[in-house]
């Protein structure tokens, strides 16, 4: 999960937990912005969720697009 590693190495962080009524959300932030907020899908393993988060971080690094599955902006 190279993109998660790069994000953390650059001072960003990720968290996994309950958020706004969802039992499991993975969130990635850099020093200034939310990069991605992904809701864990039914039957999705934690490692699969983290792989999706890694891809969402890559998308942000590539084109600045934020993926927000919690509040609907993607």
C-alpha positions in Angstrom: 0.0 0.0 0.0 2.5 2.4 -1.3 0.2 5.5 -1.4 -0.8 5.1 2.2 2.9 4.8 3.1 3.8 7.9 1.1 0.9 9.9 2.7 2.0 9.0 6.2 5.7 9.6 5.4 4.7 13.1 4.2 2.9 13.9 7.5 -0.6 12.7 6.5 -2.6 10.2 8.4 -5.4 7.6 8.0 -8.0 6.5 10.5 -10.6 3.7 10.5 -13.7 3.8 12.7 -17.3 4.9 13.0 -18.3 8.1 11.3 -21.6 9.9 10.9 -23.7 6.9 11.5 -21.5 4.5 9.5 -20.0 1.6 11.5 -16.7 1.6 9.6 -15.2 4.4 7.5 -11.6 4.7 6.4 -10.4 8.3 6.2 -7.2 9.7 4.7 -6.0 13.3 5.3 -2.9 15.3 4.5 -1.8 18.3 6.5 -4.6 20.5 5.1 -7.4 18.4 3.5 -9.5 15.3 3.6 -8.3 13.1 0.7 -10.8 10.3 0.9 -13.6 9.0 3.1 -14.6 5.4 2.2 -17.5 3.5 3.8 -16.8 -0.2 4.3 -19.1 -2.2 2.1 -21.1 -5.2 3.3 -18.8 -8.2 3.4 -15.7 -6.2 2.6 -12.6 -7.2 4.6 -10.6 -4.5 6.3 -7.6 -5.2 4.0 -9.9 -4.7 1.0 -11.1 -1.4 2.4 -7.5 -0.3 3.0 -6.6 -1.3 -0.6 -9.5 0.8 -1.9 -8.2 3.7 0.3 -4.7 3.3 -1.2 -6.3 3.6 -4.7 -8.3 6.6 -3.6 -5.1 8.3 -2.3 -3.4 7.6 -5.6 -6.3 9.2 -7.5 -6.0 12.3 -5.3 -2.2 12.4 -5.9 -2.8 12.0 -9.7 -5.7 14.5 -10.3 -6.8 16.1 -7.0 -10.1 14.3 -6.9 -11.4 13.6 -3.4 -13.6 10.5 -2.9 -16.2 11.1 -0.2 -18.6 8.1 0.3 -19.8 9.6 3.6 -21.2 12.9 2.6 -21.6 12.2 -1.1 -19.0 14.3 -2.9 -17.0 12.1 -5.2 
